[in-house]
Amino acid sequence: MCYSTDARPPLPPITGGSTDDSEPVLTATDGNRLLAYGVRAAKPTGAGIVVMPDVRGLHPFYRDLARRFAQAGVDAVAIDYFGRTALVGERAADFDFMSHVRQTTPDGIAADVAAGVAYLHSPAGGGVDSVFTVGFCFGGSQSWRQSAAQPGLAGAIGFYGRPVNARDAIPKMKAPLLLLIAGSDAATSQDEFDRFDQELTDASVPHKKVVYEGAPHSFFDRSFEQHRAASEDAWRQMLDFIKESIRQPARA
């Protein structure tokens, strides 16, 4: 897993404010009901983002991250993956998330993300013009996959994703990708990321890869003072990517 219950994301470089938060139960096109946590920006930019957690699903780190995006002017909704198998409702600290992760499918996750996208486009979610995804670890790969799965997506951001879990989606990818890579990630070799980078280039998928040398898996954490510079740059990369991708059309 990426983050413990006590972990919190670094603060964004721009701190505005959020107007309110909510815990909507979203409904996917296949009828699945999923937990979500939405936050509206006090000074919206017209952009929205679906936050895709690690293997633990919707937990405090990602709720806080949604708030931080809203402070930066990006309406946000963090979603859960386990509505089909664990239903909705509060979960105990000993929740066996891995047994539920194994039952997820790319199609099911895409349907849940689409529900998040629809929420952000709705008045309740902020009525945004452009929607992005951001994911971590398991969610990082799944976020990149949304470039192929979500029509009209403005961009897909992934931290620590595993290319092997997104590779088959490359031929259908349209939205630009941002790859935020831990240089000392024990889960995936840099050679694997280099290969993924080249495959995206060969397929003419617009993308940017940023490697944080010496940073471990899960470096984007407020408690990691030694990786503060990497975290601050990752925030800048995300917010700049959002601004730039709003102006650039997706691949035809």
Backbone torsions as a table, in degrees:
resi	resn	phi	psi	omega
1	MET	NA	161.1	-178.6
2	CYS	-87.5	-56.6	-168.7
3	TYR	-124.3	141.2	175.7
4	SER	-77.8	170.5	179.5
5	THR	-61.2	-29.8	-176.8
6	ASP	-88.4	-9.6	-178.3
7	ALA	-69.3	149.9	177.7
8	ARG	-138.4	147.4	-179.4
9	PRO	-73.1	154.8	174.1
10	PRO	-62.7	158.8	179.4
11	LEU	-79.2	144.4	178.8
12	PRO	-73.4	159.9	179.9
13	PRO	-70.2	-21.2	179.2
14	ILE	-113.0	120.5	178.6
15	THR	-116.9	106.5	176.8
16	GLY	-101.3	-86.0	178.7
17	GLY	170.4	169.7	175.5
18	SER	-124.6	147.3	-176.0
19	THR	-84.7	-42.2	-178.7
20	ASP	-164.1	164.3	173.7
21	ASP	-128.6	163.1	-178.4
22	SER	-152.4	163.9	178.4
23	GLU	-124.5	71.3	-179.0
24	PRO	-70.8	149.2	168.3
25	VAL	-99.6	112.1	-175.9
26	LEU	-88.9	156.9	178.4
27	THR	-122.0	122.2	178.5
28	ALA	-80.1	168.5	-177.2
29	THR	-64.7	-23.3	178.1
30	ASP	-88.9	7.3	178.4
31	GLY	92.4	-6.5	178.8
32	ASN	-63.5	137.4	174.5
33	ARG	-104.7	130.4	-175.0
34	LEU	-132.1	147.5	175.2
35	LEU	-67.7	147.4	175.8
36	ALA	-152.4	161.9	176.5
37	TYR	-137.4	113.7	-176.5
38	GLY	-110.4	144.0	178.7
39	VAL	-136.6	131.2	178.4
40	ARG	-95.6	141.1	177.2
41	ALA	-80.2	140.8	175.6
42	ALA	-70.6	-32.6	178.2
43	LYS	-124.6	77.7	-173.6
44	PRO	-67.4	146.6	179.2
45	THR	-102.2	-5.3	-174.8
46	GLY	94.4	-4.5	178.3
47	ALA	-102.1	149.5	175.0
48	GLY	-135.4	159.2	-178.1
49	ILE	-141.7	136.8	173.1
50	VAL	-94.9	119.3	-179.0
51	VAL	-91.0	123.1	-176.1
52	MET	-111.7	110.4	-172.8
53	PRO	-69.8	179.0	172.1
54	ASP	-79.6	-162.4	-173.6
55	VAL	-65.1	-14.9	-178.7
56	ARG	-82.8	-7.4	-179.0
57	GLY	77.5	-159.6	-175.4
58	LEU	-70.5	109.7	176.6
59	HIS	-140.6	179.1	-166.5
60	PRO	-54.0	-36.7	-179.2
61	PHE	-55.7	-43.3	-173.8
62	TYR	-80.7	-29.0	171.3
63	ARG	-63.0	-44.4	179.7
64	ASP	-66.4	-38.4	178.5
65	LEU	-62.0	-39.5	176.5
66	ALA	-59.3	-41.7	177.8
67	ARG	-62.6	-39.7	-178.1
68	ARG	-67.8	-37.7	175.1
69	PHE	-62.4	-41.6	179.1
70	ALA	-61.9	-37.2	177.1
71	GLN	-62.9	-27.1	178.8
72	ALA	-91.2	8.9	175.5
73	GLY	91.4	10.1	-178.2
74	VAL	-111.7	111.4	175.7
75	ASP	-59.6	140.9	-171.8
76	ALA	-139.0	149.7	170.2
77	VAL	-139.3	124.3	174.7
78	ALA	-95.7	135.5	-175.4
79	ILE	-117.2	164.8	176.9
80	ASP	-109.7	158.0	-177.4
81	TYR	-102.8	-8.7	-160.7
82	PHE	-111.8	22.3	-179.5
83	GLY	-62.3	-31.3	-177.5
84	ARG	-72.8	-27.2	-174.3
85	THR	-116.4	-28.6	-179.1
86	ALA	-112.6	-2.7	-178.2
87	LEU	61.2	-161.4	-179.0
88	VAL	-110.8	164.2	-178.8
89	GLY	123.4	168.3	-179.3
90	GLU	-66.5	147.2	-179.0
91	ARG	-121.2	143.6	-178.6
92	ALA	-72.0	163.0	-179.3
93	ALA	-61.7	-26.4	-178.7
94	ASP	-95.5	20.5	178.6
95	PHE	-53.8	127.5	-177.0
96	ASP	-83.6	77.2	-173.0
97	PHE	-65.6	-33.9	-175.0
98	MET	-65.1	-33.1	178.4
99	SER	-65.4	-27.2	178.5
100	HIS	-85.4	-35.1	176.2
101	VAL	-57.3	-42.1	-178.0
102	ARG	-63.2	-18.8	-178.7
103	GLN	-96.9	-2.3	177.3
104	THR	-75.0	157.9	175.6
105	THR	-134.1	152.5	176.6
106	PRO	-55.8	-38.9	-179.8
107	ASP	-66.7	-40.6	178.6
108	GLY	-64.8	-42.9	179.0
109	ILE	-65.1	-41.0	178.3
110	ALA	-61.4	-38.1	178.0
111	ALA	-65.3	-38.5	178.9
112	ASP	-69.1	-40.7	176.8
113	VAL	-62.5	-40.7	178.5
114	ALA	-59.6	-35.4	176.0
115	ALA	-65.5	-37.9	175.9
116	GLY	-66.1	-40.7	177.3
117	VAL	-61.0	-45.9	179.8
118	ALA	-62.4	-37.9	178.2
119	TYR	-62.1	-45.1	-179.0
120	LEU	-65.9	-32.4	177.2
121	HIS	-74.4	-20.5	-177.4
122	SER	-79.3	160.7	176.1
123	PRO	-56.5	-36.2	-179.0
124	ALA	-63.9	-32.7	-178.0
125	GLY	-93.7	-1.9	178.5
126	GLY	119.2	-12.2	-179.9
127	GLY	59.8	44.5	-173.4
128	VAL	-72.2	160.1	178.1
129	ASP	-91.1	-38.2	-174.6
130	SER	-128.0	134.8	-178.2
131	VAL	-119.7	138.2	177.6
132	PHE	-121.0	166.8	168.8
133	THR	-122.7	151.5	170.8
134	VAL	-140.0	134.3	-178.3
135	GLY	-138.8	162.4	-175.9
136	PHE	-129.9	130.7	176.8
137	CYS	59.2	-118.5	174.6
138	PHE	-50.6	-43.6	179.6
139	GLY	-70.8	-23.2	177.7
140	GLY	-64.1	-49.0	177.1
141	SER	-62.4	-42.9	-179.2
142	GLN	-66.1	-32.4	176.4
143	SER	-64.2	-47.1	178.5
144	TRP	-58.4	-37.2	-179.9
145	ARG	-61.4	-26.6	-177.0
146	GLN	-67.4	-17.6	174.4
147	SER	-58.3	-30.9	178.3
148	ALA	-94.4	-27.5	-169.7
149	ALA	-90.5	-25.2	-172.2
150	GLN	-110.6	106.8	177.1
151	PRO	-59.8	132.4	176.4
152	GLY	81.0	4.2	178.2
153	LEU	-61.7	138.0	-177.4
154	ALA	-82.3	-25.9	-179.3
155	GLY	176.4	159.2	-177.9
156	ALA	-133.4	125.5	-177.2
157	ILE	-112.7	137.5	177.5
158	GLY	-138.4	130.9	170.3
159	PHE	-100.6	133.3	170.2
160	TYR	57.3	20.0	-180.0
161	GLY	-67.6	156.9	177.2
162	ARG	-100.1	116.5	-178.1
163	PRO	-54.4	-34.1	-177.9
164	VAL	-58.6	-26.0	-178.7
165	ASN	-89.1	-0.5	179.6
166	ALA	-125.2	-10.8	-170.9
167	ARG	-57.7	-41.1	-175.5
168	ASP	-67.6	-15.7	-179.4
169	ALA	-87.2	-10.3	-174.1
170	ILE	-53.1	-46.0	-176.4
171	PRO	-59.4	-23.1	-178.3
172	LYS	-104.1	3.0	-178.3
173	MET	-69.8	138.4	178.7
174	LYS	-127.1	-45.3	-178.0
175	ALA	-73.1	146.5	178.8
176	PRO	-64.5	151.5	-179.7
177	LEU	-113.6	147.8	168.1
178	LEU	-121.5	120.1	-179.3
179	LEU	-106.1	113.2	179.1
180	LEU	-106.5	108.8	-165.4
181	ILE	-112.6	130.9	172.9
182	ALA	-80.2	119.9	-175.6
183	GLY	-63.5	-25.0	178.4
184	SER	-114.4	35.8	179.0
185	ASP	-69.4	115.7	-179.0
186	ALA	-73.8	-16.8	-175.5
187	ALA	-80.8	-27.9	-175.7
188	THR	-143.1	133.4	-178.9
189	SER	-74.7	155.5	176.8
190	GLN	-67.3	-29.0	175.7
191	ASP	-60.6	-37.2	179.6
192	GLU	-66.9	-40.2	177.1
193	PHE	-67.4	-37.9	177.7
194	ASP	-62.1	-41.0	178.2
195	ARG	-63.2	-43.7	179.1
196	PHE	-61.8	-43.3	178.0
197	ASP	-56.7	-46.0	-179.0
198	GLN	-67.8	-38.8	178.5
199	GLU	-63.3	-39.5	177.1
200	LEU	-65.0	-41.5	178.0
201	THR	-62.2	-45.8	-179.1
202	ASP	-62.3	-30.6	-179.9
203	ALA	-90.4	4.3	179.8
204	SER	60.0	34.2	174.6
205	VAL	-86.2	119.5	178.7
206	PRO	-63.4	129.1	-177.3
207	HIS	-161.2	162.6	174.3
208	LYS	-137.1	132.9	177.5
209	LYS	-112.6	127.6	177.3
210	VAL	-121.6	123.0	-179.7
211	VAL	-108.6	128.1	177.8
212	TYR	-101.0	96.9	-174.8
213	GLU	-60.0	132.9	178.3
214	GLY	81.8	-8.1	-178.8
215	ALA	-82.6	138.1	179.8
216	PRO	-88.2	168.7	169.2
217	HIS	-51.1	135.1	179.5
218	SER	73.2	25.7	-179.5
219	PHE	-65.1	-24.3	-176.4
220	PHE	-77.3	79.5	-171.6
221	ASP	-149.7	129.8	-175.9
222	ARG	-58.9	-27.7	-176.2
223	SER	-80.6	-11.4	-178.0
224	PHE	-89.7	79.5	-178.3
225	GLU	-59.6	-34.4	-178.4
226	GLN	-67.7	-15.7	178.6
227	HIS	-114.8	23.8	-178.3
228	ARG	-61.0	-43.0	-178.3
229	ALA	-62.8	-39.8	178.5
230	ALA	-65.2	-41.5	179.8
231	SER	-65.2	-42.1	179.0
232	GLU	-63.1	-41.1	178.5
233	ASP	-67.4	-37.2	178.5
234	ALA	-61.0	-40.0	175.5
235	TRP	-61.2	-45.7	180.0
236	ARG	-61.5	-42.8	179.8
237	GLN	-60.2	-44.5	-179.0
238	MET	-64.1	-48.2	-176.5
239	LEU	-68.3	-36.4	176.1
240	ASP	-67.2	-40.3	178.2
241	PHE	-60.8	-42.4	178.9
242	ILE	-62.7	-46.7	179.7
243	LYS	-62.0	-44.9	-177.1
244	GLU	-69.4	-40.2	-176.4
245	SER	-70.3	-26.0	175.2
246	ILE	-63.7	-32.3	-176.8
247	ARG	-85.9	-21.0	-175.1
248	GLN	-104.2	132.9	177.2
249	PRO	-70.1	151.4	175.4
250	ALA	-69.2	165.0	178.0
251	ARG	-61.0	136.2	-179.5
252	ALA	-71.3	NA	NA
